[in-house]
């Protein structure tokens, strides 16, 4: 019989989840501290911890010796009860990581894929997951969920990848079904910039913002849009594919799907940044390096940075005029290479081009933001499932 509001089982489950969230956020806690934080009496906190320990969700983790107050037993989340995997897919490599339930990364693996054919996509994904699991000393039966980030977006009406013709092997009509069957655990495949925004929302600057835009600038230009705390994906998975947005300052691009380019990409993508740098006498092999050199080169470098900031602000002005976010997070290797100086230039330029005045911040996730977001997304779903003690509680194995 299902629980109804106010029943003892549901109230216990609510207390359990509150305690688990506190242990997750604050680390090892004593029974007394947990009781104080949750408002539970000492006997009730003791019963709660015994119940969670019996279910394998928490474990003893030493004592409070060395801390102020009486010596007490400490408890922590048993991270080994569930594991998730995250993947970041680009045309040249697949990068994976495995994390336990606490979010601790226990294994990583990277598979180079330069010049790959369209065949073997499923096998490459499985190899990358197994590589990270192997580094962690785990087998696939310990995995609870997988989250994969790719360029473009999967159309929910067809299940096929759109907006990313440069990713061979990911456009097969039944690819998602084949991946799910091969991995044999719950699977989600999400746009890479959306996942970077998830990381920012969970552990970055946007953790207190329900309405923000992430602008991603690397080889390609992209965006993620969060409204009311939720990602906006669009009817075909294309929300945020701002590279295709027509903008002044560049010729109108037609057949954008076939060319995999559009106005914003032609204005501020990786190749235009390199061309801008070279036109001003700066030498660099990559767009990111071009911005780094510009920062170090007075005169010509100033010209490059000012022009790049203007181009980005032109695109942002179109976005904020429609979305009106409270915050814009700047991310991606080329943009972040410009640091606070570039951010300030964009902020000043945007103030001249748009009526809304959102805050602009550089991303707080400087290492593997897409991979971090994939893990955070997978962990969110997995914690909801594992921490749900309203039904029958089952134990789990601990490492």
Residue pairs with C-beta under 8 A, 6 or more apart in sequence:
3 9
3 10
3 13
3 390
4 10
9 390
10 390
12 48
12 51
12 389
13 388
13 389
13 390
15 38
15 40
15 44
15 48
16 48
16 51
16 52
16 57
16 387
16 389
17 387
17 388
17 389
18 38
19 34
19 38
19 45
19 48
19 49
19 52
20 52
20 57
20 58
20 77
20 383
20 387
21 387
22 29
22 34
22 37
22 38
23 29
23 34
23 58
23 75
23 76
23 77
24 77
24 102
24 383
26 37
27 76
28 61
28 62
28 74
28 75
28 76
29 37
29 74
29 75
29 76
30 64
30 72
30 73
30 74
30 75
31 42
31 45
31 46
31 49
31 72
31 73
31 75
32 42
32 45
32 72
34 40
34 45
34 48
34 49
34 75
35 41
35 42
35 44
35 45
38 45
40 48
49 58
49 75
51 389
51 393
52 58
52 75
52 389
53 59
53 60
53 75
54 393
54 395
55 389
55 393
55 394
55 395
55 396
56 78
56 81
56 395
56 396
56 397
56 398
57 77
57 78
57 81
57 386
57 387
57 389
57 396
58 75
58 76
58 77
58 78
59 75
59 76
59 78
59 398
60 73
60 74
60 75
61 74
61 75
61 76
62 74
63 71
63 72
63 73
63 74
64 70
64 71
64 72
64 73
64 74
65 71
77 101
77 102
78 101
78 396
78 398
79 100
79 101
79 102
79 104
79 399
80 100
80 101
80 396
80 397
80 398
80 399
81 101
81 386
81 396
81 397
81 398
82 100
82 101
82 144
82 382
82 386
82 396
83 98
83 99
83 100
83 101
83 106
83 133
83 136
83 138
83 142
83 143
83 144
84 98
84 99
84 143
84 144
84 145
84 146
84 147
84 375
84 378
84 379
84 382
85 96
85 97
85 98
85 99
85 129
85 132
85 133
85 143
85 145
85 146
85 147
85 375
85 378
86 96
86 97
86 99
86 146
86 147
86 148
86 149
86 195
86 371
86 372
86 373
86 374
86 375
86 377
86 378
87 94
87 95
87 96
87 125
87 128
87 129
87 146
87 147
87 148
87 149
87 371
87 374
88 94
88 95
88 96
88 149
88 192
88 195
88 368
88 370
88 371
88 374
89 148
89 149
89 150
89 151
89 167
89 170
89 192
90 151
90 167
91 113
91 151
91 166
91 167
91 168
92 112
92 113
92 114
93 110
93 111
93 112
93 113
93 114
94 110
94 111
94 113
94 124
94 125
94 128
95 108
95 109
95 110
95 111
95 128
95 368
95 371
96 108
96 109
96 110
96 111
96 128
96 129
96 131
96 132
96 371
97 105
97 107
97 108
97 109
97 132
97 368
97 371
97 374
97 375
98 105
98 106
98 107
98 108
98 129
98 132
98 133
98 135
98 136
98 138
98 143
99 105
99 106
99 375
99 379
100 106
100 399
101 379
101 382
101 383
101 386
103 375
103 376
103 379
105 375
106 135
106 136
106 138
107 131
107 132
107 133
107 134
107 135
107 136
107 137
107 138
108 132
108 135
109 128
109 129
109 131
109 132
109 134
109 135
110 128
111 124
111 127
111 128
111 131
113 124
116 124
116 168
116 169
117 168
117 169
118 168
118 169
118 171
118 172
119 169
120 169
121 169
121 170
121 172
121 175
122 175
122 178
122 179
122 182
124 169
125 148
125 179
125 182
125 183
126 182
126 183
129 140
129 143
129 146
129 183
130 140
133 139
133 140
133 142
133 143
140 183
140 184
140 185
143 183
143 185
144 185
144 186
144 378
144 382
144 385
144 386
145 185
145 186
145 187
145 188
145 378
145 381
145 382
146 183
146 185
146 186
146 187
146 188
146 378
147 187
147 188
147 189
147 190
147 195
147 374
147 375
147 377
147 378
148 179
148 187
148 188
148 189
148 190
148 374
149 189
149 190
149 191
149 192
149 194
149 195
149 196
149 370
149 371
149 373
149 374
150 161
150 164
150 167
150 170
150 189
150 190
150 191
150 192
151 163
151 164
151 166
151 167
151 191
151 192
151 220
151 222
152 161
152 162
152 163
152 164
152 167
152 170
152 191
152 237
152 241
153 161
153 162
153 163
153 164
153 191
153 194
153 233
153 234
153 236
153 237
153 238
153 239
153 240
153 241
154 160
154 161
154 162
154 176
154 189
154 237
155 161
155 162
155 236
155 237
156 233
156 236
156 237
157 235
157 236
158 173
159 173
159 174
159 175
159 176
159 177
160 171
160 172
160 173
160 175
161 167
161 170
161 171
161 175
162 236
162 237
162 238
162 257
163 237
163 238
163 241
163 244
163 257
164 170
164 260
165 171
165 257
165 258
165 260
166 260
172 178
176 187
176 189
179 187
179 189
180 187
186 381
188 377
188 378
188 381
190 198
190 374
190 377
191 222
191 224
191 233
191 237
191 240
192 222
192 370
193 214
193 216
193 222
193 223
193 224
193 240
193 331
193 370
194 224
194 231
194 233
194 240
194 373
195 369
195 370
195 373
195 374
195 376
195 377
196 214
196 216
196 224
196 331
196 363
196 365
196 369
196 370
196 372
196 373
197 206
197 212
197 214
197 224
197 226
197 231
197 329
197 373
198 231
198 373
198 376
198 377
199 365
199 369
199 370
199 372
199 373
199 376
200 206
200 207
200 212
200 214
200 329
200 331
200 363
200 364
200 365
200 369
200 373
201 207
201 209
201 212
201 226
201 229
202 373
202 376
202 380
203 364
203 365
203 372
203 376
204 329
204 363
204 364
204 365
205 327
205 329
205 361
205 363
205 364
206 212
206 214
206 226
206 327
206 329
209 226
209 326
209 327
210 226
210 227
210 228
210 229
211 226
211 227
211 228
211 323
211 324
211 325
211 326
211 327
212 226
212 325
212 326
212 327
212 328
212 329
212 358
213 223
213 224
213 225
213 226
213 316
213 319
213 320
213 323
213 325
213 327
213 328
213 329
213 358
214 223
214 224
214 226
214 328
214 329
214 330
214 331
214 363
215 221
215 222
215 223
215 242
215 312
215 315
215 316
215 319
215 328
215 329
215 330
215 331
215 332
215 335
216 222
216 223
216 224
216 331
216 332
216 335
217 268
217 269
217 312
217 330
217 331
217 332
217 333
217 334
217 335
218 270
218 287
218 288
218 332
218 333
218 334
218 335
219 269
219 270
219 271
219 287
219 334
220 243
220 265
220 269
220 270
221 242
221 243
221 264
221 265
221 268
221 269
221 315
222 240
222 241
222 242
222 243
222 332
223 240
223 241
223 242
223 319
224 231
224 240
225 231
225 232
225 239
225 240
225 323
225 325
226 232
226 325
227 323
232 239
232 240
233 239
234 240
242 264
242 315
242 319
243 261
243 262
243 264
243 265
243 269
244 253
244 256
244 261
244 262
244 263
244 264
244 265
245 262
245 263
245 264
245 315
245 318
246 252
246 253
246 262
246 263
247 263
247 264
247 267
247 314
247 315
247 318
248 314
249 267
249 311
249 314
250 263
250 266
250 267
251 266
252 263
253 259
253 261
253 262
253 263
253 266
256 262
261 269
264 315
265 272
266 272
267 311
267 314
267 315
268 308
268 311
268 312
268 315
270 286
270 287
270 334
271 287
272 311
273 287
273 290
273 291
273 308
273 334
274 284
274 286
274 287
274 290
276 290
276 304
276 307
276 308
277 283
277 284
277 287
277 290
277 291
277 293
277 294
277 304
278 284
278 290
280 300
280 301
280 303
280 304
281 300
282 290
282 293
282 294
282 297
282 300
282 301
282 304
283 293
284 290
284 292
284 293
287 333
287 334
288 333
288 334
288 337
289 337
290 304
291 304
291 305
291 308
291 334
291 337
291 338
291 342
292 337
293 301
294 300
294 301
294 302
294 304
294 305
294 308
294 338
295 301
295 305
295 337
295 338
295 339
295 341
305 338
305 341
305 342
305 345
306 345
308 338
308 342
309 338
309 342
309 345
309 346
309 348
309 349
310 349
312 335
312 346
312 349
313 346
313 349
313 350
313 352
313 353
314 353
316 328
316 346
316 350
316 353
316 354
317 350
317 353
317 354
320 328
320 350
320 354
320 356
320 358
321 354
321 355
321 356
324 356
324 358
325 356
325 358
326 358
326 359
327 358
327 359
327 360
327 361
328 358
328 359
328 360
328 361
329 361
329 362
329 363
330 336
330 342
330 343
330 346
330 360
330 361
330 362
330 363
331 362
331 363
331 365
331 369
335 342
335 362
336 362
336 363
336 366
338 345
339 362
340 362
343 360
343 361
343 362
346 360
347 360
350 360
351 357
363 369
365 372
365 373
386 396
